[in-house]
Amino acid sequence: MSVTAAAIPGRPVQPPRTAASRAAGLTLTERVAGQEQVLPAPLLGLLVSLHRAIEPGRRERLAARRERQAFYDAGGLPDFRQDTAHIRAGDWKVAPIPAALQDRRVEITGPTDPKTVINALNSGANCYMADFEDATSPTWRNLLTGQRALAAAVDGTLAFEGANGKQYRLRPFEEQAVLIVRPRGWHLDEKHVRIDGEPMSGGLFDMAVFAWHNARALAGKDRGPYFYLPKLQCMEEAELWEAALSHVEAFLGLPHGQMKVTVLIETLPAAFEMDEILYALRDRIVGLNCGRWDYIFSYLKTFRAHPSRVLPERGQVTMTQPFLKAYSELLIRTCHRRGAHAMGGMAAQIPIKDDPEANEQALARVRADKLREVTAGHDGTWVAHPALVPVAREVFDAHMPTPNQHHVLREDVQVGRDDLVRTPPGTITRAGFENNVEVCVRYLAAWLDGNGCVPIHHLMEDAATAEIARAQLWQWLHHSDPRGRHHAGSPLFLADGAPIDFALFERTLAALPVRLGSAGNLPGAARIPEAIALLDELTRACQLVEFLTLPAYARID
């Protein structure tokens, strides 16, 4: 499937009037030009068989999530499982890590559009996580464009010409970052693909389409295929991925365990099941990752009904806070005991081109964060921009002369339940409140317009970081204002003494268009009024909506 940017799916075309596109119980509800190349009939057969094998289990696990959240809403706390104590106590290790993934000291993340794919693979990073989840707005065109771009990158033919005529070409294969693909999480549907009348799992679609087109070629190059698995909450969800990956391997005639995975520990419940997740995927897993932004969001969501666990503004919730330090160090100890990588988190900073002093201050924060990670024992880290690759590499090269740090066992780390759920102190400033509102609106507007990765105030915001801002607004208001769902009679105040209530939220929303100016040059500028209305709806809802991308998904395509 060799394509250049010119051959990437373009404007949608109308499907035939007689019937939607069907194959063996499958219906495609949308069409774009060139779609048949991305989704040929044999691949549709794989999607059908995969859906039928895995969908019942997915529905069961999503129901279990709702039951678990009801337990937390009633005052319960997550904890280590008694029924899996034998796994945590057992003496076992994961399968050997392939040579291409032994050294992952710097990884870059980003969406799957052709320009980003080329820049990321050429960035000098060890690995590139091509993100169909938090950094991609899942319009049908975006998804198929991303799949075609990645397939062209795998066979070395991807090219792109910018609007200014600039040409983008891939470096030789041996100079490229190792490709790792992140499909969507279990909670997200792919509404454009319906099988037996049901929407397909978005993550299964992403994984299976990529594997169909690229697995054999990547296996021949000793490059996988490799995947990052997001937002797991428990061992059983990992077992479901194991079943899905094994199904695709069998369908494609690949040996069991050919497809390797790294799991993001980015939900609070998963922090209590790291051993169990490694064990469930032990034939193919190579590491765990501190997905810290989603992890903070998950803390907020898990304790949405707990007035005693309100977090300060997100700028104060750093990895030096005790509950986050405990989580990251437990991850290092757990992974290294099992022979797996312990990957660090993402630096969201992007270059500040017009202010050298501010740019150096931002880079100093990145260096300090990466120094914390490498000296703690992490085997690698993430950055969001190519300019940060050499910054992170310099720190890791200076302190990690070996390909990884599996020898750093961190047996000094002793983490219990209370360490992982301890709420940090802090404040909520007026600037922090207003910034949360602005980030939510600007990100939602861009996402609705098809852009899932948005630079705001020199930080690369994606769904995870926007979720923190959105969940904090809900938490602060519903625990502080008498009109809130969980008001406990103890109002919250800004650092300047002003009450945090819905009147403050209304004033901030009303002032936002003026604050943004004409907004004509912002991503998704035309959808800012819609984003304001959606944030208002989500914030006033009696219950914190699980993910902002769920109601927003109904508004795209």
Disulfide bonds with the S-S distance in Angstrom:
none
